[in-house]
Amino acid sequence: MVDSICKELFIRQEEANNPLKAIYLGGGTPSILSIDELKQIFETINKYYTIASDAEITLEANPDDFFEKKCSGRKFLSELKRLKINRLSIGVQSFFEEDFKNG
């Protein structure tokens, strides 16, 4: 999957308005990707695109993904910061406490 994303980034580089002012990794909850997979995507972005110094870089995330990672949630957040991700989009999973007890 990550290889396909990187290939798509390569193919579409001519269509981009550089510098990029926003990057949004969302749809399908990309927070399930490992740090290494996210690094691969960002290495590709940095290779083929110019990113504005004040760009908003968002990762859509499921709260559980931070705790299910092999590294601690805090370390995962640190790694995201190193990748220059400066915004998380975390959706409400449920407004009913019972949903979390039965999950």
C-alpha positions in Angstrom: 0.0 0.0 0.0 2.7 2.5 0.9 4.6 1.7 -2.3 1.5 2.6 -4.2 1.1 5.9 -2.3 4.7 6.8 -3.1 4.2 5.9 -6.8 1.1 8.1 -6.9 3.1 11.0 -5.3 5.8 10.6 -8.0 3.2 10.5 -10.8 1.3 13.6 -9.7 4.3 15.8 -8.9 3.8 17.9 -12.0 0.2 18.7 -11.0 1.2 20.2 -7.6 1.3 23.9 -6.8 4.6 24.3 -5.0 5.2 25.0 -2.3 2.6 22.8 -0.7 0.7 24.8 2.0 -1.2 21.8 3.4 -0.8 18.0 3.5 -3.6 15.9 4.8 -3.1 12.1 5.4 -6.6 10.9 5.9 -9.3 8.5 4.9 -8.8 4.9 6.0 -7.2 6.1 9.2 -3.5 6.4 8.3 -2.5 6.3 11.9 -2.5 2.5 11.6 0.7 2.9 9.5 4.0 2.3 11.3 6.5 5.1 11.8 8.7 3.6 9.1 5.8 3.5 6.6 5.0 7.2 7.4 8.7 8.0 7.0 8.7 6.4 3.6 5.7 8.5 2.5 7.3 11.7 3.8 10.7 11.0 2.2 8.8 10.7 -1.1 6.9 13.9 -0.5 10.1 15.8 0.4 11.9 14.3 -2.6 9.3 15.5 -5.2 7.6 18.5 -3.6 8.5 21.7 -1.9 6.7 22.2 1.4 6.0 25.7 2.7 7.7 26.4 6.0 4.3 27.2 7.6 2.5 24.3 6.0 -0.3 22.5 8.0 0.5 18.8 8.0 -2.3 16.7 9.3 -2.6 13.1 10.2 -6.1 11.6 10.7 -5.9 9.3 13.6 -7.9 6.9 15.7 -7.2 7.3 19.4 -6.7 3.6 19.9 -3.8 3.6 17.4 -1.7 5.5 19.8 -2.0 2.8 22.4 -1.8 -0.2 20.1 1.6 0.8 18.6 4.6 -1.2 19.6 6.1 2.0 21.0 4.4 4.1 23.6 1.9 6.7 22.6 4.2 9.4 23.7 7.1 8.1 21.6 4.7 7.7 18.6 3.7 11.4 19.0 7.4 12.4 19.2 8.0 10.5 15.9 5.1 12.3 14.3 6.6 15.6 15.3 9.9 14.6 13.8 8.1 14.0 10.5 6.8 17.6 10.8 3.2 16.5 11.4 1.8 19.5 13.3 -1.9 18.7 13.4 -3.9 15.6 14.4 -7.5 15.0 13.3 -9.0 12.7 15.9 -12.6 11.8 15.6 -15.1 10.9 18.3 -15.5 7.2 18.3 -18.7 7.1 20.3 -20.7 9.3 22.7 -21.8 6.2 24.6 -19.6 4.8 27.4 -21.1 1.3 26.9 -19.6 1.1 23.5 -16.1 1.2 25.1 -16.9 -1.4 27.7 -18.2 -4.0 25.1 -15.4 -3.3 22.6 
